[in-house]
């Protein structure tokens, strides 16, 4: 396929645990017989793109995506708090994250302490904390169970490389992606976005480089995919080709430019945050004025959309009409980016199916 004309391009943005939404979109694309010539992925979009294009199991990529997200793309299987941290502080981290999730959970998504434990014993700290405060000598208990573990983190915490570890993520990719197939000349072009830790420059790793696009090809591996989703501070930077890399979202969460450069005339962009091109519409706030969580949600979402808006502003009307944007109607919450829960995944897949059908059938 190398050197062939690129007509259809699929652009999968980053968004962590929100990525189940893209699964629903990919299922609809398969139903409609829409096969991409080029896929561009960032962060979780890179993971989904690799699974979609090169399933290791004898099933279509869209079917494998569904299976993986429902059976394997789960908190306790993907990432756990690093054992570098003392246990009391590690469990406190889990409590804080869960508390934020509870405050930010959209009405139709459901989380419970049993599926947001991040490998820390299925919420045992929450139950332990409740029991702790039920006892009489609270201050003594806190000192015994928590404070003794804080000294080392505060002395050396800034020297630690990561909060979470991702052996499970690596295993998931190795078990489900056929990397020989991913790099085969008959496989569609795949570009994976990542940010160079040393320079802050955006880089696209290619299995092959399409005509009209600057870049060099690599043999894409598990490390290339994981580099694209290495959230600074939360996940460790990933070393690839002699350099360290962070999540591509730092520079371009939705790397659409190579699709335009390759001359694609039918581009499907899948976002995981609400998209509005004018000032006439928007997503309603939770109250009359933005709450702290509203503000954090929106600032992060808008930052991740900034590069896409800039790219689209450069296009003339004809070129803009060649781009279909599929995006959810409602915000998903800041912490949803690092939350992979079964019920949420199921709901987001359904949202992706519904929104994809609405956009693609309308424009058919």
TORVOLUM-631464 format. One line per 8 residues: number of its first residue (from 1); for each residue y, z, x of C-alpha. Coordinates in Angstrom, 1 decimal. Layout:
<recs>
NUM	Y Z X  ...
</recs>
This chain:
<recs>
1	0.0 0.0 0.0  2.3 0.4 3.0  5.2 -1.9 2.9  4.9 -2.7 -0.8  7.8 -2.6 -3.2  8.5 0.8 -4.7  9.2 0.6 -8.4  8.2 3.9 -9.8
9	9.2 7.2 -8.1  8.4 10.8 -9.2  10.8 13.5 -7.9  9.5 17.1 -8.2  12.1 19.8 -7.5  11.5 23.3 -6.2  11.3 26.3 -8.4  8.3 28.5 -7.4
17	6.5 30.0 -10.3  8.3 27.7 -12.7  6.3 24.9 -11.2  3.7 25.0 -14.1  6.4 23.1 -16.0  5.7 20.1 -13.8  2.0 20.2 -14.6  2.8 19.5 -18.2
25	5.0 16.5 -17.2  2.3 15.1 -15.0  -0.2 15.3 -17.8  2.1 13.2 -20.0  2.7 10.7 -17.3  -1.0 10.2 -17.0  -1.4 9.9 -20.8  1.2 7.1 -20.7
33	-0.4 5.3 -17.7  2.7 5.9 -15.6  1.5 5.9 -12.0  4.1 6.5 -9.2  4.5 4.4 -6.1  6.3 7.2 -4.4  6.4 11.0 -4.9  9.1 13.2 -3.4
41	8.4 17.0 -3.5  10.2 20.1 -2.5  8.8 23.6 -2.3  6.4 24.0 -5.3  7.1 20.3 -6.0  5.5 19.5 -2.6  2.4 21.5 -3.6  2.2 19.9 -7.0
49	2.7 16.5 -5.5  -0.1 16.9 -3.0  -2.5 18.1 -5.7  -1.5 15.3 -8.0  -1.9 12.5 -5.5  -5.0 13.7 -3.6  -7.3 15.9 -5.6  -10.3 17.1 -3.6
57	-12.4 17.5 -6.7  -13.8 14.6 -8.7  -11.1 14.6 -11.4  -7.6 13.0 -11.9  -4.7 14.8 -10.2  -3.1 15.8 -13.5  -6.4 17.5 -14.6  -6.7 19.3 -11.2
65	-3.1 20.5 -11.5  -3.9 22.1 -14.9  -7.0 23.8 -13.6  -5.4 25.1 -10.4  -2.4 26.5 -12.3  -4.5 28.2 -14.9  -7.3 29.5 -12.6  -5.9 29.9 -9.1
73	-2.1 29.7 -9.0  -1.8 33.4 -9.8  0.1 36.3 -8.1  -2.8 38.2 -6.6  -4.5 35.0 -5.3  -1.3 33.4 -3.9  0.6 36.1 -2.0  0.5 39.8 -1.2
81	3.0 42.2 0.2  2.7 42.1 4.0  0.6 45.0 5.5  3.4 45.3 8.1  5.2 47.5 5.5  4.1 51.1 4.8  2.2 51.3 1.5  4.7 53.4 -0.5
89	7.6 51.0 0.3  5.3 48.0 -0.4  4.5 49.4 -3.8  8.1 50.2 -4.5  8.9 46.5 -3.8  6.4 45.6 -6.5  8.0 48.0 -9.0  11.5 46.5 -8.4
97	10.2 43.0 -8.9  8.3 43.9 -12.0  11.4 45.7 -13.4  13.5 42.6 -12.9  10.8 40.4 -14.5  10.8 42.6 -17.6  14.6 42.3 -17.9  14.5 38.6 -17.4
105	11.5 37.5 -19.4  12.5 34.7 -21.8  11.4 35.4 -25.4  8.4 33.0 -25.4  7.0 34.1 -22.0  4.9 37.2 -21.6  4.3 39.3 -18.5  2.4 42.5 -18.1
113	1.9 44.9 -15.2  -1.7 43.6 -14.9  -0.6 40.2 -13.8  2.5 40.8 -11.7  1.0 43.3 -9.2  1.3 41.0 -6.1  -2.0 42.3 -4.8  -1.0 45.9 -5.1
121	-3.7 47.2 -7.3  -2.7 45.9 -10.7  0.4 48.0 -11.2  -1.1 51.2 -10.0  2.2 52.3 -8.6  3.9 52.1 -12.0  1.2 54.3 -13.5  1.4 56.6 -10.5
129	5.2 56.8 -10.8  4.9 57.7 -14.4  2.4 60.4 -13.6  4.5 61.6 -10.7  7.5 62.3 -13.0  5.3 63.9 -15.5  4.5 66.6 -13.0  6.8 69.6 -12.5
137	7.9 69.4 -8.8  9.3 65.8 -8.8  11.3 66.1 -5.7  8.5 67.5 -3.6  6.1 64.8 -4.9  8.6 62.0 -4.1  9.0 63.4 -0.6  5.3 63.5 0.0
145	4.4 60.1 -1.6  7.4 58.0 -0.8  10.0 59.2 1.6  7.7 59.7 4.6  7.0 56.0 4.5  10.7 54.9 4.5  11.6 55.9 8.1  9.8 53.1 9.9
153	11.1 50.3 7.6  14.7 51.4 8.0  14.3 51.7 11.8  12.5 48.4 12.3  12.8 46.6 8.9  15.2 43.9 10.1  12.7 43.0 12.8  10.0 42.2 10.4
161	9.4 38.5 9.8  8.4 38.5 6.1  7.9 40.5 2.9  4.9 38.6 1.6  1.9 36.9 3.2  0.3 33.7 1.9  -3.2 33.3 3.1  -4.3 32.7 -0.5
169	-1.8 29.8 -0.8  -3.2 28.1 2.3  -6.8 28.6 1.0  -5.8 27.1 -2.3  -4.4 23.9 -0.7  -7.4 23.6 1.7  -9.8 23.9 -1.2  -8.1 21.5 -3.6
177	-6.2 18.8 -1.6  -8.0 16.0 0.2  -5.7 15.5 3.2  -7.5 12.4 4.4  -6.9 10.8 1.1  -3.3 12.1 1.0  -2.7 10.2 4.3  -4.7 7.0 3.4
185	-2.9 3.7 3.1  -3.9 3.3 -0.5  -2.3 6.5 -1.6  1.3 6.4 -2.9  4.1 7.3 -0.5  4.6 11.1 -0.3  7.8 12.7 1.1  7.9 16.5 1.6
193	11.3 18.2 2.1  11.8 21.1 4.5  14.7 22.7 6.3  14.8 23.0 10.1  15.2 26.7 10.9  17.0 26.0 14.2  19.6 23.5 12.9  19.7 23.8 9.1
201	19.0 20.1 8.8  17.0 18.6 5.9  13.9 16.7 7.0  11.5 14.6 5.0  7.9 14.6 6.2  6.2 11.3 5.2  2.6 10.2 4.9  4.1 6.7 5.4
209	7.7 5.7 5.3  8.8 3.3 2.5  10.8 0.2 3.4  14.5 0.9 3.3  14.1 4.6 4.2  14.8 6.1 7.6  12.2 8.4 9.0  8.9 8.6 10.8
217	5.4 9.1 9.4  3.2 12.2 10.1  -0.4 13.0 9.2  0.5 15.5 6.5  -1.4 18.8 6.6  -1.5 22.2 4.8  1.3 23.3 7.1  3.6 20.5 6.1
225	3.2 21.5 2.4  3.6 25.2 3.1  6.7 24.6 5.2  8.4 23.1 2.2  8.0 26.4 0.2  8.7 29.0 3.0  11.4 31.0 1.2  13.6 32.6 3.9
233	12.8 36.3 4.4  10.4 36.4 1.5  7.8 34.1 3.1  7.4 33.6 6.8  8.8 30.4 8.3  6.1 27.8 8.9  5.6 26.1 12.3  5.0 22.4 12.1
241	5.2 19.8 14.8  6.6 22.3 17.3  9.4 23.6 15.1  9.9 26.3 12.4  10.7 25.3 8.8  12.0 26.9 5.7  12.1 25.8 2.1  13.8 22.4 1.5
249	15.8 23.9 -1.4  18.2 25.4 1.1  19.7 21.9 1.5  18.3 19.7 -1.3  16.2 21.2 -4.0  15.7 17.8 -5.7  15.4 15.2 -2.9  16.1 12.1 -4.9
257	18.0 10.1 -2.2  14.9 8.5 -0.6  13.8 7.2 -4.0  17.1 5.4 -4.4  17.0 4.1 -0.8  13.5 2.8 -1.3  14.8 0.7 -4.2  12.9 2.4 -7.0
265	13.9 1.1 -10.4  12.1 3.7 -12.6  12.7 7.2 -11.3  11.4 10.3 -13.1  13.0 13.6 -12.0  11.4 16.9 -13.0  13.7 19.9 -12.8  12.8 23.5 -13.6
273	16.3 24.6 -14.6  18.4 23.4 -17.6  20.3 20.2 -17.0  23.6 19.2 -18.6  25.8 16.3 -17.3  28.9 17.0 -19.3  30.8 20.0 -20.5  30.0 19.5 -24.2
281	26.7 21.4 -24.1  25.1 24.3 -22.2  22.7 27.1 -22.3  23.9 30.1 -24.3  24.4 33.3 -22.5  22.4 36.4 -23.5  25.7 38.1 -24.7  29.3 37.4 -25.2
289	30.0 37.5 -21.5  27.6 37.0 -18.5  25.5 39.9 -17.5  24.6 40.5 -13.8  21.3 38.8 -14.3  22.9 35.9 -16.2  25.2 35.4 -13.3  22.5 35.5 -10.7
297	20.3 33.2 -12.7  23.0 30.6 -13.2  24.5 30.7 -9.7  21.1 30.1 -8.1  20.2 27.3 -10.6  23.6 25.6 -10.1  23.3 25.8 -6.4  19.8 24.1 -6.6
305	21.3 21.4 -8.7  24.4 20.7 -6.6  22.8 18.1 -4.3  21.3 16.2 -7.3  24.7 16.1 -9.0  26.3 14.8 -5.9  23.7 12.0 -5.5  24.0 11.0 -9.1
313	27.8 10.8 -8.9  27.5 8.1 -6.2  25.6 5.8 -8.5  27.0 3.2 -10.8  26.1 3.2 -14.5  23.2 0.7 -14.1  21.6 2.6 -11.4  22.0 5.9 -13.3
321	20.2 4.4 -16.3  17.1 3.9 -14.1  16.7 7.7 -13.7  15.1 9.9 -16.4  15.6 13.6 -16.0  13.1 16.0 -17.6  14.2 19.6 -17.7  13.7 22.8 -19.8
329	16.2 23.8 -22.4  16.4 27.5 -21.3  16.8 29.4 -18.1  13.6 31.0 -16.8  15.1 34.0 -15.0  15.8 34.5 -11.3  12.5 36.4 -10.5  10.3 33.7 -12.2
337	10.6 31.8 -8.9  8.2 34.3 -7.3  6.1 35.1 -10.4  2.8 33.3 -11.1  1.4 34.8 -14.3  -1.3 33.3 -16.4  0.5 33.5 -19.7  3.7 32.1 -18.3
345	1.9 29.3 -16.6  0.2 28.3 -19.9  3.5 28.4 -21.8  5.4 26.4 -19.1  2.8 23.7 -19.1  3.3 23.3 -22.9  7.1 23.2 -22.4  6.6 20.4 -19.8
353	4.4 18.4 -22.1  6.9 18.7 -25.0  9.9 17.9 -23.0  8.2 15.0 -21.2  7.1 13.4 -24.4  10.6 13.8 -25.9  12.3 12.1 -22.9  9.7 9.4 -22.0
361	8.9 8.3 -25.5  12.6 8.2 -26.3  13.2 5.9 -23.3  10.1 3.8 -23.7
</recs>
